[in-house]
Amino acid sequence: MMLESSLEKLAQQILAFDEASLASLWGKYRQRMEQFEPTKEWEKAVIIFFIINAVRAKNHIFNEQIMKQKRQVEPEKPPKIKPVLRLVKS
């Protein structure tokens, strides 16, 4: 229970981060992750990299679902049909 509570608090803190700020760090942590070293710093870099990716994935899914809901709520417009017109002599 304590572990779950700690994870929930951590998730709440992560959700408060700005995605743009996280995105600016993505390259730095990707590079650090790719340069393996058997150190705690390397392990932290990997975790940070995946946290950034998790936030990006969450936002992508969130935005897709919002757009999907908007499409379902907006009434579909009937297709425009040209009226059948006949030439009438006067």
Backbone as XML, in Angstrom:
<?xml version="1.0"?>
<chain id="A" units="angstrom">
  <residue number="1" name="MET">
    <atom name="N" x="0.828" y="-1.187" z="0.000"/>
    <atom name="CA" x="0.000" y="0.000" z="0.000"/>
    <atom name="C" x="0.875" y="1.254" z="0.000"/>
  </residue>
  <residue number="2" name="MET">
    <atom name="N" x="1.967" y="1.235" z="0.749"/>
    <atom name="CA" x="2.855" y="2.396" z="0.798"/>
    <atom name="C" x="3.520" y="2.619" z="-0.558"/>
  </residue>
  <residue number="3" name="LEU">
    <atom name="N" x="3.877" y="1.529" z="-1.223"/>
    <atom name="CA" x="4.486" y="1.630" z="-2.550"/>
    <atom name="C" x="3.505" y="2.254" z="-3.533"/>
  </residue>
  <residue number="4" name="GLU">
    <atom name="N" x="2.270" y="1.794" z="-3.500"/>
    <atom name="CA" x="1.250" y="2.337" z="-4.402"/>
    <atom name="C" x="1.007" y="3.818" z="-4.130"/>
  </residue>
  <residue number="5" name="SER">
    <atom name="N" x="0.971" y="4.183" z="-2.875"/>
    <atom name="CA" x="0.774" y="5.581" z="-2.506"/>
    <atom name="C" x="1.943" y="6.434" z="-3.000"/>
  </residue>
  <residue number="6" name="SER">
    <atom name="N" x="3.148" y="5.926" z="-2.863"/>
    <atom name="CA" x="4.326" y="6.656" z="-3.346"/>
    <atom name="C" x="4.284" y="6.826" z="-4.858"/>
  </residue>
  <residue number="7" name="LEU">
    <atom name="N" x="3.876" y="5.784" z="-5.564"/>
    <atom name="CA" x="3.784" y="5.864" z="-7.026"/>
    <atom name="C" x="2.710" y="6.855" z="-7.457"/>
  </residue>
  <residue number="8" name="GLU">
    <atom name="N" x="1.596" y="6.889" z="-6.751"/>
    <atom name="CA" x="0.534" y="7.841" z="-7.076"/>
    <atom name="C" x="1.002" y="9.278" z="-6.863"/>
  </residue>
  <residue number="9" name="LYS">
    <atom name="N" x="1.747" y="9.522" z="-5.795"/>
    <atom name="CA" x="2.284" y="10.865" z="-5.550"/>
    <atom name="C" x="3.285" y="11.241" z="-6.636"/>
  </residue>
  <residue number="10" name="LEU">
    <atom name="N" x="4.109" y="10.291" z="-7.026"/>
    <atom name="CA" x="5.083" y="10.531" z="-8.087"/>
    <atom name="C" x="4.366" y="10.851" z="-9.407"/>
  </residue>
  <residue number="11" name="ALA">
    <atom name="N" x="3.321" y="10.097" z="-9.714"/>
    <atom name="CA" x="2.548" y="10.344" z="-10.937"/>
    <atom name="C" x="1.916" y="11.732" z="-10.902"/>
  </residue>
  <residue number="12" name="GLN">
    <atom name="N" x="1.416" y="12.131" z="-9.752"/>
    <atom name="CA" x="0.806" y="13.452" z="-9.617"/>
    <atom name="C" x="1.847" y="14.548" z="-9.870"/>
  </residue>
  <residue number="13" name="GLN">
    <atom name="N" x="3.051" y="14.362" z="-9.362"/>
    <atom name="CA" x="4.119" y="15.334" z="-9.590"/>
    <atom name="C" x="4.508" y="15.388" z="-11.063"/>
  </residue>
  <residue number="14" name="ILE">
    <atom name="N" x="4.592" y="14.231" z="-11.691"/>
    <atom name="CA" x="4.976" y="14.163" z="-13.104"/>
    <atom name="C" x="3.911" y="14.825" z="-13.974"/>
  </residue>
  <residue number="15" name="LEU">
    <atom name="N" x="2.648" y="14.624" z="-13.642"/>
    <atom name="CA" x="1.567" y="15.239" z="-14.416"/>
    <atom name="C" x="1.598" y="16.765" z="-14.338"/>
  </residue>
  <residue number="16" name="ALA">
    <atom name="N" x="2.220" y="17.301" z="-13.311"/>
    <atom name="CA" x="2.304" y="18.757" z="-13.169"/>
    <atom name="C" x="3.395" y="19.355" z="-14.057"/>
  </residue>
  <residue number="17" name="PHE">
    <atom name="N" x="4.274" y="18.506" z="-14.606"/>
    <atom name="CA" x="5.349" y="19.000" z="-15.466"/>
    <atom name="C" x="4.792" y="19.444" z="-16.806"/>
  </residue>
  <residue number="18" name="ASP">
    <atom name="N" x="5.415" y="20.444" z="-17.379"/>
    <atom name="CA" x="5.056" y="20.958" z="-18.691"/>
    <atom name="C" x="5.673" y="20.058" z="-19.762"/>
  </residue>
  <residue number="19" name="GLU">
    <atom name="N" x="4.848" y="19.597" z="-20.714"/>
    <atom name="CA" x="5.359" y="18.685" z="-21.744"/>
    <atom name="C" x="6.447" y="19.332" z="-22.581"/>
  </residue>
  <residue number="20" name="ALA">
    <atom name="N" x="6.325" y="20.604" z="-22.864"/>
    <atom name="CA" x="7.343" y="21.284" z="-23.678"/>
    <atom name="C" x="8.691" y="21.293" z="-22.962"/>
  </residue>
  <residue number="21" name="SER">
    <atom name="N" x="8.665" y="21.518" z="-21.672"/>
    <atom name="CA" x="9.907" y="21.494" z="-20.899"/>
    <atom name="C" x="10.500" y="20.096" z="-20.879"/>
  </residue>
  <residue number="22" name="LEU">
    <atom name="N" x="9.652" y="19.102" z="-20.719"/>
    <atom name="CA" x="10.135" y="17.714" z="-20.748"/>
    <atom name="C" x="10.711" y="17.376" z="-22.111"/>
  </residue>
  <residue number="23" name="ALA">
    <atom name="N" x="10.030" y="17.803" z="-23.163"/>
    <atom name="CA" x="10.481" y="17.501" z="-24.524"/>
    <atom name="C" x="11.858" y="18.095" z="-24.794"/>
  </residue>
  <residue number="24" name="SER">
    <atom name="N" x="12.140" y="19.228" z="-24.181"/>
    <atom name="CA" x="13.451" y="19.843" z="-24.398"/>
    <atom name="C" x="14.571" y="19.021" z="-23.763"/>
  </residue>
  <residue number="25" name="LEU">
    <atom name="N" x="14.227" y="18.154" z="-22.817"/>
    <atom name="CA" x="15.223" y="17.300" z="-22.161"/>
    <atom name="C" x="15.336" y="15.923" z="-22.799"/>
  </residue>
  <residue number="26" name="TRP">
    <atom name="N" x="14.422" y="15.595" z="-23.692"/>
    <atom name="CA" x="14.350" y="14.254" z="-24.275"/>
    <atom name="C" x="15.671" y="13.843" z="-24.926"/>
  </residue>
  <residue number="27" name="GLY">
    <atom name="N" x="16.255" y="14.696" z="-25.750"/>
    <atom name="CA" x="17.498" y="14.368" z="-26.447"/>
    <atom name="C" x="18.655" y="14.138" z="-25.494"/>
  </residue>
  <residue number="28" name="LYS">
    <atom name="N" x="18.733" y="14.965" z="-24.473"/>
    <atom name="CA" x="19.807" y="14.840" z="-23.481"/>
    <atom name="C" x="19.765" y="13.464" z="-22.817"/>
  </residue>
  <residue number="29" name="TYR">
    <atom name="N" x="18.580" y="13.046" z="-22.379"/>
    <atom name="CA" x="18.468" y="11.772" z="-21.671"/>
    <atom name="C" x="18.519" y="10.579" z="-22.616"/>
  </residue>
  <residue number="30" name="ARG">
    <atom name="N" x="18.090" y="10.759" z="-23.851"/>
    <atom name="CA" x="18.250" y="9.684" z="-24.840"/>
    <atom name="C" x="19.735" y="9.411" z="-25.057"/>
  </residue>
  <residue number="31" name="GLN">
    <atom name="N" x="20.485" y="10.485" z="-25.210"/>
    <atom name="CA" x="21.924" y="10.343" z="-25.434"/>
    <atom name="C" x="22.611" y="9.701" z="-24.229"/>
  </residue>
  <residue number="32" name="ARG">
    <atom name="N" x="22.249" y="10.151" z="-23.029"/>
    <atom name="CA" x="22.854" y="9.560" z="-21.820"/>
    <atom name="C" x="22.489" y="8.099" z="-21.688"/>
  </residue>
  <residue number="33" name="MET">
    <atom name="N" x="21.261" y="7.735" z="-22.044"/>
    <atom name="CA" x="20.817" y="6.351" z="-21.954"/>
    <atom name="C" x="21.580" y="5.476" z="-22.943"/>
  </residue>
  <residue number="34" name="GLU">
    <atom name="N" x="21.826" y="6.002" z="-24.140"/>
    <atom name="CA" x="22.513" y="5.227" z="-25.179"/>
    <atom name="C" x="23.980" y="4.981" z="-24.857"/>
  </residue>
  <residue number="35" name="GLN">
    <atom name="N" x="24.555" y="5.791" z="-23.987"/>
    <atom name="CA" x="25.956" y="5.615" z="-23.594"/>
    <atom name="C" x="25.997" y="4.860" z="-22.269"/>
  </residue>
  <residue number="36" name="PHE">
    <atom name="N" x="25.890" y="3.557" z="-22.367"/>
    <atom name="CA" x="25.786" y="2.717" z="-21.169"/>
    <atom name="C" x="26.994" y="2.864" z="-20.253"/>
  </residue>
  <residue number="37" name="GLU">
    <atom name="N" x="26.688" y="2.998" z="-18.986"/>
    <atom name="CA" x="27.678" y="2.953" z="-17.912"/>
    <atom name="C" x="27.006" y="2.234" z="-16.749"/>
  </residue>
  <residue number="38" name="PRO">
    <atom name="N" x="27.700" y="1.331" z="-16.100"/>
    <atom name="CA" x="27.079" y="0.622" z="-14.967"/>
    <atom name="C" x="27.062" y="1.505" z="-13.705"/>
  </residue>
  <residue number="39" name="THR">
    <atom name="N" x="26.318" y="2.630" z="-13.797"/>
    <atom name="CA" x="26.253" y="3.577" z="-12.679"/>
    <atom name="C" x="24.803" y="3.916" z="-12.358"/>
  </residue>
  <residue number="40" name="LYS">
    <atom name="N" x="24.613" y="4.461" z="-11.173"/>
    <atom name="CA" x="23.271" y="4.922" z="-10.774"/>
    <atom name="C" x="22.827" y="6.090" z="-11.649"/>
  </residue>
  <residue number="41" name="GLU">
    <atom name="N" x="23.775" y="6.921" z="-12.066"/>
    <atom name="CA" x="23.435" y="8.063" z="-12.921"/>
    <atom name="C" x="22.850" y="7.587" z="-14.243"/>
  </residue>
  <residue number="42" name="TRP">
    <atom name="N" x="23.442" y="6.524" z="-14.803"/>
    <atom name="CA" x="22.927" y="5.965" z="-16.058"/>
    <atom name="C" x="21.518" y="5.412" z="-15.827"/>
  </residue>
  <residue number="43" name="GLU">
    <atom name="N" x="21.324" y="4.703" z="-14.718"/>
    <atom name="CA" x="20.010" y="4.133" z="-14.398"/>
    <atom name="C" x="18.967" y="5.245" z="-14.261"/>
  </residue>
  <residue number="44" name="LYS">
    <atom name="N" x="19.326" y="6.336" z="-13.591"/>
    <atom name="CA" x="18.399" y="7.461" z="-13.449"/>
    <atom name="C" x="18.080" y="8.079" z="-14.804"/>
  </residue>
  <residue number="45" name="ALA">
    <atom name="N" x="19.089" y="8.181" z="-15.662"/>
    <atom name="CA" x="18.867" y="8.743" z="-16.999"/>
    <atom name="C" x="17.862" y="7.903" z="-17.784"/>
  </residue>
  <residue number="46" name="VAL">
    <atom name="N" x="17.957" y="6.587" z="-17.661"/>
    <atom name="CA" x="17.015" y="5.693" z="-18.350"/>
    <atom name="C" x="15.599" y="5.915" z="-17.820"/>
  </residue>
  <residue number="47" name="ILE">
    <atom name="N" x="15.458" y="5.988" z="-16.517"/>
    <atom name="CA" x="14.140" y="6.209" z="-15.912"/>
    <atom name="C" x="13.575" y="7.556" z="-16.356"/>
  </residue>
  <residue number="48" name="ILE">
    <atom name="N" x="14.390" y="8.600" z="-16.342"/>
    <atom name="CA" x="13.933" y="9.925" z="-16.759"/>
    <atom name="C" x="13.501" y="9.910" z="-18.224"/>
  </residue>
  <residue number="49" name="PHE">
    <atom name="N" x="14.291" y="9.246" z="-19.065"/>
    <atom name="CA" x="13.957" y="9.147" z="-20.488"/>
    <atom name="C" x="12.583" y="8.505" z="-20.670"/>
  </residue>
  <residue number="50" name="PHE">
    <atom name="N" x="12.327" y="7.432" z="-19.944"/>
    <atom name="CA" x="11.043" y="6.756" z="-20.105"/>
    <atom name="C" x="9.899" y="7.516" z="-19.442"/>
  </residue>
  <residue number="51" name="ILE">
    <atom name="N" x="10.164" y="8.289" z="-18.418"/>
    <atom name="CA" x="9.126" y="9.155" z="-17.849"/>
    <atom name="C" x="8.710" y="10.197" z="-18.883"/>
  </residue>
  <residue number="52" name="ILE">
    <atom name="N" x="9.706" y="10.807" z="-19.541"/>
    <atom name="CA" x="9.403" y="11.795" z="-20.579"/>
    <atom name="C" x="8.574" y="11.152" z="-21.687"/>
  </residue>
  <residue number="53" name="ASN">
    <atom name="N" x="8.967" y="9.956" z="-22.120"/>
    <atom name="CA" x="8.207" y="9.264" z="-23.159"/>
    <atom name="C" x="6.808" y="8.900" z="-22.683"/>
  </residue>
  <residue number="54" name="ALA">
    <atom name="N" x="6.672" y="8.548" z="-21.412"/>
    <atom name="CA" x="5.352" y="8.201" z="-20.877"/>
    <atom name="C" x="4.419" y="9.409" z="-20.921"/>
  </residue>
  <residue number="55" name="VAL">
    <atom name="N" x="4.931" y="10.581" z="-20.562"/>
    <atom name="CA" x="4.111" y="11.795" z="-20.595"/>
    <atom name="C" x="3.724" y="12.116" z="-22.036"/>
  </residue>
  <residue number="56" name="ARG">
    <atom name="N" x="4.672" y="11.979" z="-22.955"/>
    <atom name="CA" x="4.374" y="12.246" z="-24.363"/>
    <atom name="C" x="3.316" y="11.279" z="-24.887"/>
  </residue>
  <residue number="57" name="ALA">
    <atom name="N" x="3.448" y="9.988" z="-24.540"/>
    <atom name="CA" x="2.474" y="8.992" z="-24.988"/>
    <atom name="C" x="1.105" y="9.263" z="-24.381"/>
  </residue>
  <residue number="58" name="LYS">
    <atom name="N" x="1.074" y="9.611" z="-23.098"/>
    <atom name="CA" x="-0.199" y="9.924" z="-22.432"/>
    <atom name="C" x="-0.880" y="11.095" z="-23.110"/>
  </residue>
  <residue number="59" name="ASN">
    <atom name="N" x="-0.122" y="12.141" z="-23.415"/>
    <atom name="CA" x="-0.708" y="13.316" z="-24.062"/>
    <atom name="C" x="-1.201" y="12.997" z="-25.472"/>
  </residue>
  <residue number="60" name="HIS">
    <atom name="N" x="-0.469" y="12.160" z="-26.181"/>
    <atom name="CA" x="-0.887" y="11.765" z="-27.532"/>
    <atom name="C" x="-2.215" y="11.005" z="-27.476"/>
  </residue>
  <residue number="61" name="ILE">
    <atom name="N" x="-2.306" y="10.046" z="-26.579"/>
    <atom name="CA" x="-3.537" y="9.258" z="-26.427"/>
    <atom name="C" x="-4.688" y="10.166" z="-25.985"/>
  </residue>
  <residue number="62" name="PHE">
    <atom name="N" x="-4.414" y="11.047" z="-25.036"/>
    <atom name="CA" x="-5.425" y="11.972" z="-24.531"/>
    <atom name="C" x="-5.977" y="12.827" z="-25.668"/>
  </residue>
  <residue number="63" name="ASN">
    <atom name="N" x="-5.079" y="13.427" z="-26.450"/>
    <atom name="CA" x="-5.507" y="14.293" z="-27.557"/>
    <atom name="C" x="-6.283" y="13.522" z="-28.618"/>
  </residue>
  <residue number="64" name="GLU">
    <atom name="N" x="-5.860" y="12.304" z="-28.922"/>
    <atom name="CA" x="-6.602" y="11.477" z="-29.883"/>
    <atom name="C" x="-8.015" y="11.210" z="-29.400"/>
  </residue>
  <residue number="65" name="GLN">
    <atom name="N" x="-8.163" y="10.893" z="-28.127"/>
    <atom name="CA" x="-9.484" y="10.589" z="-27.578"/>
    <atom name="C" x="-10.383" y="11.832" z="-27.564"/>
  </residue>
  <residue number="66" name="ILE">
    <atom name="N" x="-9.820" y="12.992" z="-27.249"/>
    <atom name="CA" x="-10.601" y="14.233" z="-27.268"/>
    <atom name="C" x="-11.099" y="14.500" z="-28.687"/>
  </residue>
  <residue number="67" name="MET">
    <atom name="N" x="-10.223" y="14.358" z="-29.677"/>
    <atom name="CA" x="-10.619" y="14.581" z="-31.073"/>
    <atom name="C" x="-11.690" y="13.578" z="-31.498"/>
  </residue>
  <residue number="68" name="LYS">
    <atom name="N" x="-11.546" y="12.353" z="-31.065"/>
    <atom name="CA" x="-12.531" y="11.313" z="-31.400"/>
    <atom name="C" x="-13.899" y="11.673" z="-30.804"/>
  </residue>
  <residue number="69" name="GLN">
    <atom name="N" x="-13.906" y="12.135" z="-29.579"/>
    <atom name="CA" x="-15.161" y="12.524" z="-28.932"/>
    <atom name="C" x="-15.789" y="13.729" z="-29.632"/>
  </residue>
  <residue number="70" name="LYS">
    <atom name="N" x="-14.969" y="14.684" z="-30.040"/>
    <atom name="CA" x="-15.490" y="15.857" z="-30.744"/>
    <atom name="C" x="-16.144" y="15.454" z="-32.053"/>
  </residue>
  <residue number="71" name="ARG">
    <atom name="N" x="-15.524" y="14.523" z="-32.764"/>
    <atom name="CA" x="-16.108" y="14.066" z="-34.035"/>
    <atom name="C" x="-17.436" y="13.366" z="-33.798"/>
  </residue>
  <residue number="72" name="GLN">
    <atom name="N" x="-17.578" y="12.663" z="-32.694"/>
    <atom name="CA" x="-18.817" y="11.953" z="-32.406"/>
    <atom name="C" x="-19.919" y="12.910" z="-31.967"/>
  </residue>
  <residue number="73" name="VAL">
    <atom name="N" x="-19.561" y="13.994" z="-31.295"/>
    <atom name="CA" x="-20.543" y="14.948" z="-30.782"/>
    <atom name="C" x="-21.044" y="15.871" z="-31.881"/>
  </residue>
  <residue number="74" name="GLU">
    <atom name="N" x="-20.157" y="16.298" z="-32.766"/>
    <atom name="CA" x="-20.545" y="17.216" z="-33.833"/>
    <atom name="C" x="-21.477" y="16.492" z="-34.803"/>
  </residue>
  <residue number="75" name="PRO">
    <atom name="N" x="-22.628" y="17.101" z="-35.071"/>
    <atom name="CA" x="-23.541" y="16.452" z="-36.011"/>
    <atom name="C" x="-22.924" y="16.421" z="-37.406"/>
  </residue>
  <residue number="76" name="GLU">
    <atom name="N" x="-23.136" y="15.325" z="-38.050"/>
    <atom name="CA" x="-22.583" y="15.174" z="-39.387"/>
    <atom name="C" x="-23.433" y="15.977" z="-40.360"/>
  </residue>
  <residue number="77" name="LYS">
    <atom name="N" x="-22.787" y="16.784" z="-41.169"/>
    <atom name="CA" x="-23.496" y="17.598" z="-42.141"/>
    <atom name="C" x="-23.889" y="16.728" z="-43.322"/>
  </residue>
  <residue number="78" name="PRO">
    <atom name="N" x="-25.130" y="16.879" z="-43.790"/>
    <atom name="CA" x="-25.530" y="16.085" z="-44.953"/>
    <atom name="C" x="-24.723" y="16.524" z="-46.181"/>
  </residue>
  <residue number="79" name="PRO">
    <atom name="N" x="-24.428" y="15.613" z="-47.043"/>
    <atom name="CA" x="-23.655" y="15.983" z="-48.229"/>
    <atom name="C" x="-24.458" y="16.948" z="-49.098"/>
  </residue>
  <residue number="80" name="LYS">
    <atom name="N" x="-23.741" y="17.856" z="-49.720"/>
    <atom name="CA" x="-24.404" y="18.829" z="-50.591"/>
    <atom name="C" x="-24.771" y="18.135" z="-51.900"/>
  </residue>
  <residue number="81" name="ILE">
    <atom name="N" x="-26.034" y="18.255" z="-52.236"/>
    <atom name="CA" x="-26.522" y="17.646" z="-53.475"/>
    <atom name="C" x="-26.997" y="18.778" z="-54.373"/>
  </residue>
  <residue number="82" name="LYS">
    <atom name="N" x="-26.503" y="18.749" z="-55.594"/>
    <atom name="CA" x="-26.915" y="19.771" z="-56.527"/>
    <atom name="C" x="-28.375" y="19.529" z="-56.913"/>
  </residue>
  <residue number="83" name="PRO">
    <atom name="N" x="-29.172" y="20.569" z="-56.900"/>
    <atom name="CA" x="-30.560" y="20.392" z="-57.298"/>
    <atom name="C" x="-30.643" y="20.083" z="-58.795"/>
  </residue>
  <residue number="84" name="VAL">
    <atom name="N" x="-31.612" y="19.316" z="-59.117"/>
    <atom name="CA" x="-31.825" y="18.989" z="-60.524"/>
    <atom name="C" x="-32.562" y="20.165" z="-61.157"/>
  </residue>
  <residue number="85" name="LEU">
    <atom name="N" x="-31.929" y="20.796" z="-62.111"/>
    <atom name="CA" x="-32.517" y="21.959" z="-62.760"/>
    <atom name="C" x="-32.762" y="21.641" z="-64.247"/>
  </residue>
  <residue number="86" name="ARG">
    <atom name="N" x="-33.833" y="22.201" z="-64.746"/>
    <atom name="CA" x="-34.153" y="22.025" z="-66.173"/>
    <atom name="C" x="-34.232" y="23.397" z="-66.822"/>
  </residue>
  <residue number="87" name="LEU">
    <atom name="N" x="-33.820" y="23.435" z="-68.042"/>
    <atom name="CA" x="-33.913" y="24.671" z="-68.792"/>
    <atom name="C" x="-35.347" y="24.829" z="-69.262"/>
  </residue>
  <residue number="88" name="VAL">
    <atom name="N" x="-35.931" y="25.928" z="-68.912"/>
    <atom name="CA" x="-37.311" y="26.211" z="-69.295"/>
    <atom name="C" x="-37.286" y="27.384" z="-70.249"/>
  </residue>
  <residue number="89" name="LYS">
    <atom name="N" x="-37.910" y="27.193" z="-71.427"/>
    <atom name="CA" x="-37.964" y="28.272" z="-72.408"/>
    <atom name="C" x="-39.062" y="29.239" z="-72.025"/>
  </residue>
  <residue number="90" name="SER">
    <atom name="N" x="-38.786" y="30.489" z="-72.234"/>
    <atom name="CA" x="-39.827" y="31.468" z="-71.934"/>
    <atom name="C" x="-40.305" y="32.167" z="-73.180"/>
  </residue>
</chain>
